[in-house]
Amino acid sequence: MYAQNIKSTGKRVKSLDEMDPQERAFQERINAGEKIEPKDWMPEGYRQNLIRQIGQHAHSEVVGQLPEGNWITRAPTLERKAILLAKVQDEAGHGLYLYCAAETLGISRDEMTEQLLDGRMKYSSIFNYPTLNWADMGAVGWLVDGAAIMNQVALQRTSYGPYSRAMIRICKEEAFHQRQGYDIMMKMCAGTPEQKAMAQDALDRLWYPALMMFGPSDKDSVHSAQSMAWGIKTMTNDEGRQRFVDQTVPQAEYLGLTIPDPDLKWNEERGHYDYTDPDWSEFFAVINGNGPCNADRLNARRKAWEDGAWVRDGLMEHARKKAARRQAAE
């Protein structure tokens, strides 16, 4: 697996022979499929790589509530409002699980939030696109949660124990989110011509941003090779993107919708669909803060952070007083 992972990303990482004994023993545990736990020895690069990935994942869950929360009061029926509200609550819980997993690596939630707000940590590029109408809620559930599940099912096998266990629960809930989105798309496509046109428009706008969720092409990915070698990731960006395309095209055909890619076609020899890559210049522009909603998303997180300061301060003071009383009683 180790050699195969290096080859699949096209990037070079250290061989076992180049590692010192402690690092080699760690890598051999990874290669044997063992889980690494918080108190185990780990290379500093492994710890930092996990903090970056889990922190980004946690921030994505929290920021991902913003485009959906915008539609809770405007959902077309009371049932749809309740379903969307439950989904947004789930996303908050996913963020909590992931922040807790990252904290086992020695970083606090406050530090991660500060890194998000000052640009040192990122979140998924997809949440920097607007949700313009109700059909977008269907496309987000179908495409965005579908892409997330494709990544997250693989992460259930990640080498870091707390991350792996968090993903098992998260994936169960994300499966419902995808079904909720696909159900909206089915209703829209079975409705009036105008409703089906809204569903097609949502697919047209969100298809390529959804493909970008898997990260840059393997040849341009900075972290994939080492993450694969350490078992943090178990599939490359391009492998996940291909699986997503192969799964989603038949679903679009069932809905009677057209994937906005004129070059999309089944390749019998490969056993996969050939498809057009996203515009990677757009991806990097959005990641670097120049997407349609970057400023709005970060401003919302900054406002929530600042408005909640008094709550955090109060809780910390209560904890200090409680600890002082306990110490005095002893």
Backbone hydrogen bonds in HBPLUS format (Angstrom, degrees):
<---DONOR---> <-ACCEPTOR-->    atom                        ^
c    i                          cat <-CA-CA->   ^        H-A-AA   ^      H-
h    n   atom  resd res      DA  || num        DHA   H-A  angle D-A-AA Bond
n    s   type  num  typ     dist DA aas  dist angle  dist       angle   num
A0005-ASN N   A0001-MET O   2.87 MM   4  6.01 158.2  1.92 155.6 160.3     1
A0006-ILE N   A0002-TYR O   3.23 MM   4  6.54 156.6  2.29 148.3 153.9     2
A0007-LYS N   A0003-ALA O   3.09 MM   4  6.34 163.1  2.12 150.9 155.2     3
A0008-SER N   A0004-GLN O   2.95 MM   4  6.14 153.5  2.02 150.0 157.3     4
A0010-GLY N   A0006-ILE O   3.20 MM   4  6.30 132.2  2.44 142.8 155.5     5
A0010-GLY N   A0007-LYS O   3.29 MM   3  5.20 136.5  2.49  94.7 106.5     6
A0018-GLU N   A0015-SER O   3.02 MM   3  5.35 142.3  2.17 106.3 117.0     7
A0019-MET N   A0016-LEU O   3.16 MM   3  5.37 161.4  2.19 108.2 114.0     8
A0024-ARG N   A0020-ASP O   2.84 MM   4  6.00 157.5  1.89 161.9 169.6     9
A0025-ALA N   A0021-PRO O   2.96 MM   4  6.13 156.9  2.01 146.4 151.9    10
A0026-PHE N   A0022-GLN O   3.06 MM   4  6.32 153.8  2.13 143.6 150.7    11
A0027-GLN N   A0023-GLU O   2.93 MM   4  6.21 160.9  1.96 148.8 153.7    12
A0028-GLU N   A0024-ARG O   2.89 MM   4  6.10 152.4  1.97 148.7 156.4    13
A0029-ARG N   A0025-ALA O   3.14 MM   4  6.38 144.6  2.27 139.9 148.4    14
A0029-ARG N   A0026-PHE O   3.12 MM   3  5.21 123.9  2.45  96.6 110.6    15
A0030-ILE N   A0026-PHE O   3.10 MM   4  6.50 154.3  2.17 147.4 154.5    16
A0031-ASN N   A0027-GLN O   2.83 MM   4  6.13 164.3  1.86 153.8 157.7    17
A0032-ALA N   A0028-GLU O   2.99 MM   4  6.10 136.5  2.19 135.4 146.2    18
A0034-GLU N   A0029-ARG O   3.02 MM   5  5.43 158.4  2.07 162.4 155.9    19
A0033-GLY N   A0030-ILE O   2.92 MM   3  5.22 159.4  1.96 111.0 117.5    20
A0036-ILE N   A0159-SER O   2.74 MM 123  5.98 165.8  1.76 165.0 169.9    21
A0161-GLY N   A0036-ILE O   2.85 MM 125  5.63 160.7  1.89 147.2 153.9    22
A0040-ASP N   A0037-GLU O   2.94 MM   3  5.44 159.4  1.99 121.6 128.4    23
A0046-TYR N   A0043-PRO O   3.04 MM   3  5.22 124.0  2.36 101.1 114.8    24
A0047-ARG N   A0043-PRO O   3.16 MM   4  6.57 160.4  2.20 154.1 158.6    25
A0048-GLN N   A0044-GLU O   2.91 MM   4  6.14 164.9  1.93 153.9 158.0    26
A0049-ASN N   A0045-GLY O   2.89 MM   4  5.93 154.0  1.96 142.3 149.8    27
A0050-LEU N   A0046-TYR O   2.99 MM   4  6.18 156.7  2.04 148.3 154.2    28
A0051-ILE N   A0047-ARG O   2.95 MM   4  6.21 161.5  1.98 150.4 155.6    29
A0052-ARG N   A0048-GLN O   2.97 MM   4  6.17 163.3  2.00 148.6 152.7    30
A0053-GLN N   A0049-ASN O   3.02 MM   4  6.24 165.5  2.04 147.8 151.5    31
A0054-ILE N   A0050-LEU O   2.74 MM   4  5.77 171.1  1.75 161.6 164.2    32
A0055-GLY N   A0051-ILE O   2.86 MM   4  5.56 152.3  1.93 137.3 146.6    33
A0056-GLN N   A0052-ARG O   3.03 MM   4  6.04 158.6  2.08 139.4 145.6    34
A0057-HIS N   A0053-GLN O   2.93 MM   4  6.09 153.0  2.00 143.1 151.2    35
A0058-ALA N   A0054-ILE O   2.81 MM   4  6.05 160.8  1.84 153.1 157.7    36
A0059-HIS N   A0055-GLY O   2.93 MM   4  6.13 168.7  1.94 154.2 157.2    37
A0060-SER N   A0056-GLN O   2.96 MM   4  6.08 149.0  2.06 141.4 150.1    38
A0061-GLU N   A0057-HIS O   3.11 MM   4  6.45 150.1  2.20 147.2 154.2    39
A0062-VAL N   A0058-ALA O   3.20 MM   4  6.54 159.0  2.24 151.8 156.7    40
A0063-VAL N   A0059-HIS O   2.81 MM   4  5.97 175.7  1.81 160.4 161.9    41
A0064-GLY N   A0060-SER O   2.81 MM   4  5.62 141.5  1.95 134.9 146.1    42
A0065-GLN N   A0062-VAL O   3.11 MM   3  5.59 159.5  2.16 109.7 116.1    43
A0066-LEU N   A0063-VAL O   2.99 MM   3  5.65 152.7  2.06 118.5 125.5    44
A0069-GLY N   A0065-GLN O   2.65 MM   4  5.62 161.5  1.68 157.1 163.5    45
A0070-ASN N   A0066-LEU O   3.29 MM   4  6.28 142.1  2.45 142.0 149.4    46
A0071-TRP N   A0068-GLU O   2.87 MM   3  5.55 163.6  1.90 120.5 126.0    47
A0072-ILE N   A0069-GLY O   3.34 MM   3  5.36 165.1  2.36 105.3 109.6    48
A0074-ARG N   A0071-TRP O   3.11 MM   3  4.99 136.1  2.31  95.5 108.3    49
A0075-ALA N   A0071-TRP O   2.94 MM   4  5.85 107.7  2.48 150.1 161.2    50
A0081-LYS N   A0077-THR O   2.99 MM   4  6.30 152.3  2.07 146.6 154.6    51
A0082-ALA N   A0078-LEU O   2.97 MM   4  6.26 160.7  2.01 152.1 156.4    52
A0083-ILE N   A0079-GLU O   2.94 MM   4  6.21 159.1  1.99 152.3 158.1    53
A0084-LEU N   A0080-ARG O   2.95 MM   4  6.07 165.5  1.97 149.3 153.3    54
A0085-LEU N   A0081-LYS O   2.86 MM   4  6.01 156.3  1.92 148.9 156.1    55
A0086-ALA N   A0082-ALA O   2.98 MM   4  6.17 157.4  2.03 144.6 150.3    56
A0087-LYS N   A0083-ILE O   2.99 MM   4  6.27 150.4  2.08 143.8 152.3    57
A0088-VAL N   A0084-LEU O   2.96 MM   4  6.25 160.5  2.00 152.3 156.3    58
A0089-GLN N   A0085-LEU O   3.00 MM   4  6.26 154.8  2.06 147.5 154.6    59
A0090-ASP N   A0086-ALA O   2.93 MM   4  6.20 150.3  2.02 144.0 152.3    60
A0091-GLU N   A0087-LYS O   3.02 MM   4  6.40 153.6  2.09 149.8 156.2    61
A0092-ALA N   A0088-VAL O   3.17 MM   4  6.51 152.4  2.25 145.3 151.9    62
A0093-GLY N   A0089-GLN O   3.08 MM   4  6.42 156.2  2.14 148.0 154.3    63
A0094-HIS N   A0090-ASP O   2.84 MM   4  6.22 150.4  1.93 151.8 161.0    64
A0095-GLY N   A0091-GLU O   3.01 MM   4  6.31 157.7  2.06 148.3 153.5    65
A0096-LEU N   A0092-ALA O   3.06 MM   4  6.40 151.8  2.14 144.4 152.2    66
A0097-TYR N   A0093-GLY O   2.95 MM   4  6.31 162.0  1.98 156.2 159.2    67
A0098-LEU N   A0094-HIS O   3.05 MM   4  6.26 164.0  2.08 151.5 155.6    68
A0099-TYR N   A0095-GLY O   2.84 MM   4  6.05 159.0  1.89 153.6 159.3    69
A0100-CYS N   A0096-LEU O   3.00 MM   4  6.15 162.1  2.03 152.0 156.9    70
A0101-ALA N   A0097-TYR O   2.98 MM   4  6.29 149.3  2.07 142.2 151.0    71
A0102-ALA N   A0098-LEU O   2.92 MM   4  6.19 158.3  1.97 150.4 155.7    72
A0103-GLU N   A0099-TYR O   2.92 MM   4  6.16 148.7  2.02 146.7 155.5    73
A0104-THR N   A0101-ALA O   3.27 MM   3  5.54 143.6  2.41 101.7 111.1    74
A0105-LEU N   A0102-ALA O   2.90 MM   3  5.49 160.7  1.94 117.5 123.9    75
A0106-GLY N   A0103-GLU O   3.10 MM   3  5.38 165.8  2.12 112.6 114.6    76
A0112-MET N   A0108-SER O   3.10 MM   4  6.45 158.4  2.15 147.5 153.1    77
A0113-THR N   A0109-ARG O   2.95 MM   4  6.18 158.4  2.00 150.0 155.7    78
A0114-GLU N   A0110-ASP O   2.91 MM   4  6.15 160.3  1.95 152.0 157.5    79
A0115-GLN N   A0111-GLU O   2.92 MM   4  6.15 152.1  2.00 146.9 154.7    80
A0116-LEU N   A0112-MET O   2.95 MM   4  6.23 144.3  2.08 142.2 152.0    81
A0117-LEU N   A0113-THR O   2.97 MM   4  6.24 164.3  2.00 153.9 157.1    82
A0118-ASP N   A0114-GLU O   2.99 MM   4  6.16 141.7  2.14 143.7 153.3    83
A0120-ARG N   A0115-GLN O   2.77 MM   5  4.83 119.9  2.13 148.6 156.2    84
A0121-MET N   A0115-GLN O   2.95 MM   6  5.23 149.3  2.04 118.5 114.1    85
A0119-GLY N   A0116-LEU O   3.24 MM   3  5.27 159.8  2.29 102.2 108.1    86
A0127-PHE N   A0124-SER O   3.31 MM   3  6.20 156.8  2.37 123.1 126.6    87
A0128-ASN N   A0125-SER O   3.04 MM   3  5.67 161.6  2.08 123.2 125.7    88
A0129-TYR N   A0126-ILE O   3.30 MM   3  5.95 144.4  2.43 120.5 120.5    89
A0293-CYS N   A0128-ASN O   2.97 MM 165  4.51 142.4  2.11 131.9 131.0    90
A0136-ASP N   A0133-ASN O   2.97 MM   3  5.55 140.1  2.14 112.6 123.1    91
A0137-MET N   A0134-TRP O   2.96 MM   3  5.37 137.8  2.14 107.5 118.7    92
A0138-GLY N   A0135-ALA O   2.99 MM   3  5.14 125.8  2.29  99.0 113.2    93
A0139-ALA N   A0135-ALA O   2.98 MM   4  6.38 158.8  2.02 151.6 157.5    94
A0140-VAL N   A0136-ASP O   2.75 MM   4  5.86 156.5  1.80 148.3 154.8    95
A0141-GLY N   A0137-MET O   3.17 MM   4  6.21 163.7  2.20 135.5 139.9    96
A0142-TRP N   A0138-GLY O   2.89 MM   4  6.05 166.7  1.91 153.2 157.5    97
A0143-LEU N   A0139-ALA O   2.73 MM   4  5.55 158.3  1.78 145.7 152.1    98
A0144-VAL N   A0140-VAL O   2.89 MM   4  4.84 119.2  2.27 115.1 132.5    99
A0145-ASP N   A0140-VAL O   3.05 MM   5  6.58 151.3  2.13 159.1 167.4   100
A0147-ALA N   A0143-LEU O   2.81 MM   4  6.00 155.8  1.87 146.5 151.9   101
A0148-ALA N   A0144-VAL O   2.89 MM   4  6.13 155.7  1.95 144.5 152.3   102
A0149-ILE N   A0145-ASP O   2.84 MM   4  5.99 157.9  1.89 145.3 150.5   103
A0150-MET N   A0146-GLY O   3.09 MM   4  6.32 156.8  2.15 143.4 149.5   104
A0151-ASN N   A0147-ALA O   3.14 MM   4  6.50 154.1  2.21 148.1 153.8   105
A0152-GLN N   A0148-ALA O   2.76 MM   4  5.92 161.7  1.79 153.2 159.6   106
A0153-VAL N   A0149-ILE O   2.81 MM   4  5.72 163.0  1.84 156.4 156.4   107
A0155-LEU N   A0151-ASN O   3.15 MM   4  6.45 140.7  2.31 135.9 147.4   108
A0156-GLN N   A0153-VAL O   3.22 MM   3  5.42 152.3  2.30 101.0 109.1   109
A0157-ARG N   A0154-ALA O   3.09 MM   3  5.82 161.1  2.12 116.2 122.0   110
A0158-THR N   A0155-LEU O   3.02 MM   3  4.82 165.9  2.04 105.4 107.2   111
A0159-SER N   A0231-GLY O   2.88 MM  72  5.07 145.1  2.00 124.2 131.8   112
A0164-SER N   A0160-TYR O   2.98 MM   4  6.15 165.1  2.00 160.5 165.4   113
A0165-ARG N   A0161-GLY O   2.95 MM   4  6.17 164.9  1.97 162.8 165.9   114
A0166-ALA N   A0162-PRO O   3.11 MM   4  6.18 152.8  2.18 138.3 145.5   115
A0167-MET N   A0163-TYR O   3.05 MM   4  6.27 153.1  2.12 148.5 155.5   116
A0168-ILE N   A0164-SER O   3.27 MM   4  6.59 140.1  2.44 143.4 153.0   117
A0170-ILE N   A0166-ALA O   3.12 MM   4  6.33 167.7  2.14 151.6 155.4   118
A0171-CYS N   A0167-MET O   2.88 MM   4  5.85 163.9  1.91 149.3 152.5   119
A0173-GLU N   A0170-ILE O   3.11 MM   3  5.37 120.4  2.48 101.6 115.4   120
A0174-GLU N   A0170-ILE O   2.89 MM   4  6.13 157.7  1.94 155.4 162.8   121
A0175-ALA N   A0171-CYS O   3.11 MM   4  6.20 147.1  2.23 144.8 150.6   122
A0176-PHE N   A0173-GLU O   3.11 MM   3  5.44 127.9  2.39 103.9 116.0   123
A0177-HIS N   A0173-GLU O   3.28 MM   4  6.68 150.0  2.37 142.8 151.4   124
A0177-HIS N   A0174-GLU O   3.04 MM   3  4.89 114.4  2.48  91.0 107.4   125
A0178-GLN N   A0174-GLU O   3.00 MM   4  6.35 155.8  2.06 155.7 160.3   126
A0179-ARG N   A0175-ALA O   3.19 MM   4  6.43 158.7  2.24 141.7 147.4   127
A0180-GLN N   A0176-PHE O   2.90 MM   4  6.12 153.3  1.97 149.2 156.6   128
A0181-GLY N   A0177-HIS O   3.07 MM   4  6.36 158.9  2.11 148.2 152.8   129
A0182-TYR N   A0178-GLN O   2.92 MM   4  6.19 163.7  1.94 153.8 158.4   130
A0183-ASP N   A0179-ARG O   2.85 MM   4  5.97 150.9  1.94 145.4 153.5   131
A0184-ILE N   A0180-GLN O   3.13 MM   4  6.44 151.5  2.21 144.1 150.9   132
A0185-MET N   A0181-GLY O   3.07 MM   4  6.42 160.1  2.11 149.4 154.5   133
A0186-MET N   A0182-TYR O   2.87 MM   4  6.15 151.7  1.95 147.9 155.8   134
A0187-LYS N   A0183-ASP O   3.02 MM   4  6.27 160.2  2.06 149.1 153.7   135
A0188-MET N   A0184-ILE O   2.92 MM   4  6.18 160.8  1.96 153.6 159.2   136
A0189-CYS N   A0185-MET O   2.87 MM   4  6.00 161.0  1.91 149.0 154.3   137
A0190-ALA N   A0186-MET O   2.97 MM   4  6.08 134.0  2.19 140.6 152.1   138
A0191-GLY N   A0188-MET O   3.18 MM   3  5.11 158.2  2.23 100.6 106.8   139
A0195-GLN N   A0192-THR O   3.03 MM   3  5.13 118.8  2.42  98.9 113.8   140
A0196-LYS N   A0192-THR O   3.01 MM   4  6.38 162.2  2.04 158.9 163.5   141
A0197-ALA N   A0193-PRO O   2.93 MM   4  6.10 150.7  2.02 142.4 150.8   142
A0198-MET N   A0194-GLU O   3.01 MM   4  6.30 144.4  2.14 140.0 149.1   143
A0199-ALA N   A0195-GLN O   3.03 MM   4  6.41 152.7  2.11 146.8 153.8   144
A0200-GLN N   A0196-LYS O   2.95 MM   4  6.28 156.0  2.01 149.7 155.9   145
A0201-ASP N   A0197-ALA O   2.91 MM   4  6.09 157.0  1.97 145.6 152.2   146
A0202-ALA N   A0198-MET O   2.94 MM   4  6.19 155.3  2.00 148.1 154.3   147
A0203-LEU N   A0199-ALA O   3.05 MM   4  6.32 157.1  2.11 146.0 151.9   148
A0204-ASP N   A0200-GLN O   2.84 MM   4  6.09 157.5  1.89 149.9 156.7   149
A0205-ARG N   A0201-ASP O   3.04 MM   4  6.28 155.2  2.11 149.1 154.3   150
A0206-LEU N   A0202-ALA O   3.03 MM   4  6.09 151.1  2.11 147.4 155.0   151
A0207-TRP N   A0203-LEU O   2.97 MM   4  5.54 133.9  2.18 149.9 153.2   152
A0210-ALA N   A0206-LEU O   2.96 MM   4  5.96 144.8  2.08 141.3 150.4   153
A0211-LEU N   A0207-TRP O   3.08 MM   4  6.49 149.0  2.18 145.9 154.6   154
A0212-MET N   A0208-TYR O   3.00 MM   4  6.29 143.7  2.13 147.6 157.9   155
A0213-MET N   A0210-ALA O   3.09 MM   3  5.30 148.6  2.19 103.0 112.3   156
A0215-GLY N   A0212-MET O   2.92 MM   3  5.56 164.9  1.95 124.4 127.6   157
A0220-ASP N   A0217-SER O   2.79 MM   3  5.35 147.2  1.89 118.4 128.8   158
A0221-SER N   A0217-SER O   3.04 MM   4  6.14 114.4  2.49 146.0 161.5   159
A0221-SER N   A0218-ASP O   3.24 MM   3  5.05 156.0  2.30  98.1 105.3   160
A0227-SER N   A0223-HIS O   2.97 MM   4  6.02 163.0  2.00 161.9 167.0   161
A0228-MET N   A0224-SER O   2.78 MM   4  5.90 153.5  1.85 155.4 161.5   162
A0229-ALA N   A0225-ALA O   3.00 MM   4  6.24 161.0  2.03 147.6 153.0   163
A0230-TRP N   A0226-GLN O   2.94 MM   4  6.11 152.8  2.01 148.6 155.3   164
A0232-ILE N   A0227-SER O   2.86 MM   5  5.02 129.4  2.12 156.0 160.1   165
A0233-LYS N   A0227-SER O   3.20 MM   6  5.44 165.9  2.22 111.5 114.8   166
A0231-GLY N   A0228-MET O   3.03 MM   3  4.99 152.7  2.11 100.3 108.8   167
A0240-GLY N   A0236-THR O   3.06 MM   4  6.34 163.4  2.09 153.3 156.8   168
A0241-ARG N   A0237-ASN O   3.00 MM   4  6.23 156.4  2.06 147.5 154.5   169
A0242-GLN N   A0238-ASP O   2.97 MM   4  6.11 159.5  2.01 145.7 150.7   170
A0243-ARG N   A0239-GLU O   3.07 MM   4  6.31 160.2  2.11 149.4 154.4   171
A0244-PHE N   A0240-GLY O   3.01 MM   4  6.19 153.8  2.08 145.4 152.7   172
A0245-VAL N   A0241-ARG O   3.00 MM   4  6.30 161.3  2.03 152.4 156.5   173
A0246-ASP N   A0242-GLN O   2.96 MM   4  6.17 170.2  1.97 153.9 156.7   174
A0247-GLN N   A0243-ARG O   3.00 MM   4  6.15 147.8  2.11 143.5 151.7   175
A0248-THR N   A0244-PHE O   2.91 MM   4  5.97 155.4  1.97 151.1 157.9   176
A0249-VAL N   A0245-VAL O   3.09 MM   4  5.99 166.9  2.11 158.7 158.8   177
A0251-GLN N   A0248-THR O   3.05 MM   3  5.11 118.0  2.45  98.9 114.8   178
A0252-ALA N   A0248-THR O   2.96 MM   4  6.28 153.3  2.03 157.5 165.3   179
A0253-GLU N   A0249-VAL O   3.01 MM   4  6.31 157.6  2.06 153.4 159.9   180
A0254-TYR N   A0250-PRO O   3.01 MM   4  6.23 151.7  2.09 143.3 150.2   181
A0255-LEU N   A0251-GLN O   3.15 MM   4  6.44 148.7  2.25 141.7 149.6   182
A0256-GLY N   A0252-ALA O   3.04 MM   4  6.23 121.5  2.40 137.9 153.5   183
A0257-LEU N   A0252-ALA O   2.96 MM   5  5.17 161.1  1.99 154.0 150.0   184
A0256-GLY N   A0253-GLU O   3.05 MM   3  4.97 140.2  2.21  95.1 107.1   185
A0261-ASP N   A0259-ILE O   2.71 MM   2  5.60 141.5  1.85 107.6  96.1   186
A0264-LEU N   A0261-ASP O   3.05 MM   3  5.44 167.3  2.07 119.8 121.9   187
A0265-LYS N   A0274-ASP O   3.15 MM   9  5.42 154.2  2.22 141.5 147.5   188
A0274-ASP N   A0265-LYS O   2.74 MM   9  5.42 164.3  1.76 173.2 169.5   189
A0267-ASN N   A0272-HIS O   2.80 MM   5  5.50 158.1  1.85 147.5 155.0   190
A0271-GLY N   A0267-ASN O   2.78 MM   4  5.76 145.2  1.90 152.6 164.3   191
A0282-GLU N   A0279-ASP O   3.03 MM   3  5.48 129.4  2.29 107.6 119.8   192
A0283-PHE N   A0279-ASP O   3.22 MM   4  6.65 154.9  2.29 144.9 152.2   193
A0284-PHE N   A0280-TRP O   3.02 MM   4  6.24 168.8  2.03 152.2 153.0   194
A0285-ALA N   A0281-SER O   3.03 MM   4  6.12 147.8  2.14 136.8 146.1   195
A0286-VAL N   A0282-GLU O   2.92 MM   4  6.15 159.5  1.96 154.7 159.3   196
A0287-ILE N   A0283-PHE O   2.91 MM   4  6.16 165.5  1.93 154.7 159.1   197
A0288-ASN N   A0284-PHE O   3.00 MM   4  6.02 144.4  2.13 137.3 146.2   198
A0290-ASN N   A0285-ALA O   2.85 MM   5  5.25 155.9  1.91 151.1 147.7   199
A0289-GLY N   A0286-VAL O   3.02 MM   3  5.24 158.4  2.06 113.7 114.6   200
A0297-ARG N   A0293-CYS O   2.93 MM   4  6.08 167.6  1.94 165.7 168.5   201
A0298-LEU N   A0294-ASN O   3.06 MM   4  6.27 172.9  2.06 158.6 160.2   202
A0299-ASN N   A0295-ALA O   2.89 MM   4  5.94 155.1  1.96 147.2 155.0   203
A0300-ALA N   A0296-ASP O   2.98 MM   4  6.13 152.8  2.05 145.7 152.5   204
A0301-ARG N   A0297-ARG O   3.07 MM   4  6.40 156.7  2.13 147.8 153.8   205
A0302-ARG N   A0298-LEU O   2.81 MM   4  5.98 157.2  1.87 148.8 155.8   206
A0303-LYS N   A0299-ASN O   2.90 MM   4  6.02 160.0  1.94 146.4 151.7   207
A0304-ALA N   A0300-ALA O   3.04 MM   4  6.19 161.6  2.07 144.8 149.8   208
A0305-TRP N   A0301-ARG O   2.94 MM   4  6.10 154.1  2.01 144.5 151.8   209
A0306-GLU N   A0302-ARG O   2.89 MM   4  6.12 163.1  1.92 152.6 156.9   210
A0307-ASP N   A0303-LYS O   2.78 MM   4  5.85 166.0  1.79 154.5 159.1   211
A0308-GLY N   A0304-ALA O   3.02 MM   4  5.95 137.3  2.21 135.0 144.9   212
A0309-ALA N   A0306-GLU O   3.26 MM   3  5.33 166.0  2.28 106.2 109.9   213
A0311-VAL N   A0308-GLY O   3.11 MM   3  5.37 127.2  2.40 103.3 116.6   214
A0312-ARG N   A0308-GLY O   3.18 MM   4  6.55 164.3  2.21 158.3 161.7   215
A0313-ASP N   A0309-ALA O   2.85 MM   4  6.08 163.6  1.88 155.7 160.9   216
A0314-GLY N   A0310-TRP O   2.96 MM   4  6.00 155.3  2.02 137.3 144.1   217
A0315-LEU N   A0311-VAL O   2.95 MM   4  6.19 159.2  2.00 152.1 157.5   218
A0316-MET N   A0312-ARG O   2.96 MM   4  6.15 159.3  2.00 150.1 155.7   219
A0317-GLU N   A0313-ASP O   2.96 MM   4  6.15 157.8  2.01 148.3 154.3   220
A0318-HIS N   A0314-GLY O   2.93 MM   4  6.11 158.3  1.98 146.4 152.6   221
A0319-ALA N   A0315-LEU O   2.94 MM   4  6.14 156.2  2.00 145.3 151.8   222
A0320-ARG N   A0316-MET O   2.94 MM   4  6.19 153.1  2.01 145.2 152.6   223
A0321-LYS N   A0317-GLU O   2.95 MM   4  6.22 162.1  1.98 152.4 156.6   224
A0322-LYS N   A0318-HIS O   2.90 MM   4  6.06 158.8  1.95 149.5 155.9   225
A0323-ALA N   A0319-ALA O   2.93 MM   4  6.08 157.1  1.98 145.9 151.9   226
A0324-ALA N   A0320-ARG O   2.92 MM   4  6.15 151.1  2.00 144.5 152.7   227
A0325-ARG N   A0321-LYS O   2.93 MM   4  6.19 157.7  1.98 149.7 155.1   228
A0326-ARG N   A0322-LYS O   3.04 MM   4  6.22 155.8  2.10 144.2 150.9   229
A0327-GLN N   A0323-ALA O   2.94 MM   4  6.13 155.4  2.00 144.6 151.3   230
A0328-ALA N   A0324-ALA O   2.91 MM   4  6.12 155.1  1.97 146.5 153.3   231
A0329-ALA N   A0325-ARG O   2.99 MM   4  6.15 152.1  2.07 144.9 152.0   232
A0330-GLU N   A0326-ARG O   3.18 MM   4  6.40 137.2  2.37 139.8 150.3   233
